[in-house]
Each structure stands twice: as C-alpha cells, then as structure tokens.
C-alpha cells in the first residue's frame, strides 16, 4: 500500500473543494438567468396585454384634464332602441 503525504491529501481536498465551488456558482448562474428570463417574458406579456386593452371607462371622463365626454355613439343597437321607444 502506498503512503500518502499530508500535502497530497490537502491538495486533493483543495481540488475537490474548488470543483464543488465551481459547480455551485454554475448552478446559481443558471438559476439566476432562468429566473430573469421568466421575469422579462412576464413583463413583456403584461405590457402587450395592457396596450391591447380597450378603455374600461366606457366613455366616462377619467382623470383631471378637461375631456370631451361621449354621451352617445350611433350604433345599430341604439337605433333599434330609439325606434322601439317611439
């Protein structure tokens, strides 16, 4: 059986410790990049969804600046309602 010196043992421990640290760093970077990609995709999706939404105010004036209030829009449904009410 071969005798192993203290220096060889400590060198082997150092190498395994460094390898373990590299693996932990790689794992952290992979997780961080994956999380940031998911967050970026969620943000882009939310921005697109909010820009495509129609106004939820239905013609009601919202905000502090003076706006032209739309009280009536001529649609076939309104025409049918007004004709039936006469």
Phi, psi and omega per residue, in radians:
X1 nan 2.413 -3.060
X2 -1.469 2.405 3.079
X3 -1.454 2.398 -3.133
X4 -1.952 2.275 -3.115
X5 -1.407 2.863 3.113
X6 -1.078 -0.662 -3.141
X7 -1.072 -0.749 3.122
X8 -1.126 -0.693 3.114
X9 -1.124 -0.811 -3.128
X10 -1.167 -0.603 3.097
X11 -1.131 -0.767 3.104
X12 -1.104 -0.708 3.119
X13 -1.136 -0.714 3.111
X14 -1.082 -0.768 -3.129
X15 -1.118 -0.735 3.135
X16 -1.205 -0.624 3.107
X17 -1.143 -0.764 3.112
X18 -1.113 -0.706 3.115
X19 -1.107 -0.728 3.121
X20 -1.108 -0.748 3.124
X21 -1.101 -0.721 3.115
X22 -1.090 -0.723 3.129
X23 -1.128 -0.705 3.118
X24 -1.131 -0.730 3.108
X25 -1.101 -0.790 3.129
X26 -1.064 -0.746 3.130
X27 -1.085 -0.759 3.130
X28 -1.092 -0.781 -3.124
X29 -1.105 -0.719 3.116
X30 -1.067 -0.794 3.140
X31 -1.142 -0.731 -3.128
X32 -1.127 -0.756 3.124
X33 -1.149 -0.697 3.112
X34 -1.107 -0.759 3.139
X35 -1.136 -0.763 -3.130
X36 -1.154 -0.596 3.104
X37 -1.160 -0.712 3.120
X38 -1.141 -0.756 3.128
X39 -1.120 -0.697 3.121
X40 -1.133 -0.747 3.130
X41 -1.126 -0.678 3.114
X42 -1.131 -0.734 3.122
X43 -1.112 -0.742 3.120
X44 -1.129 -0.743 3.127
X45 -1.095 -0.751 3.127
X46 -1.127 -0.689 3.129
X47 -1.145 -0.729 3.124
X48 -1.158 -0.730 -3.126
X49 -1.132 -0.708 -3.113
X50 -1.261 -0.522 3.129
X51 -1.336 -0.403 -3.126
X52 -1.563 -0.199 -3.091
X53 -1.225 2.525 3.000
X54 -1.380 2.805 3.133
X55 -1.099 2.281 -3.121
X56 -1.497 0.000 -3.054
X57 -1.432 -0.266 3.135
X58 0.924 0.732 3.088
X59 1.512 -0.027 3.108
X60 -1.399 2.381 -3.116
X61 -1.214 2.203 -3.138
X62 -2.187 2.370 3.105
X63 1.825 -3.125 -3.033
X64 -1.712 -0.383 -3.099
X65 -1.321 2.607 3.134
X66 -1.167 2.292 -3.117
X67 -2.275 2.725 3.056
X68 -1.445 2.105 -3.113
X69 -1.506 2.284 3.137
X70 -1.666 1.957 -3.113
X71 -1.669 -0.425 -3.037
X72 -2.581 2.354 3.001
X73 -2.155 2.273 -3.089
X74 -1.347 1.962 3.125
X75 -2.311 2.813 3.109
X76 -1.052 -0.560 3.129
X77 -1.166 -0.760 3.107
X78 -1.124 -0.723 3.122
X79 -1.040 -0.764 3.106
X80 -1.104 -0.688 3.129
X81 -1.134 -0.819 -3.126
X82 -1.169 -0.641 3.112
X83 -1.168 -0.672 -3.105
X84 -1.320 -0.407 -3.124
X85 -1.407 -0.248 3.135
X86 -1.416 nan nan
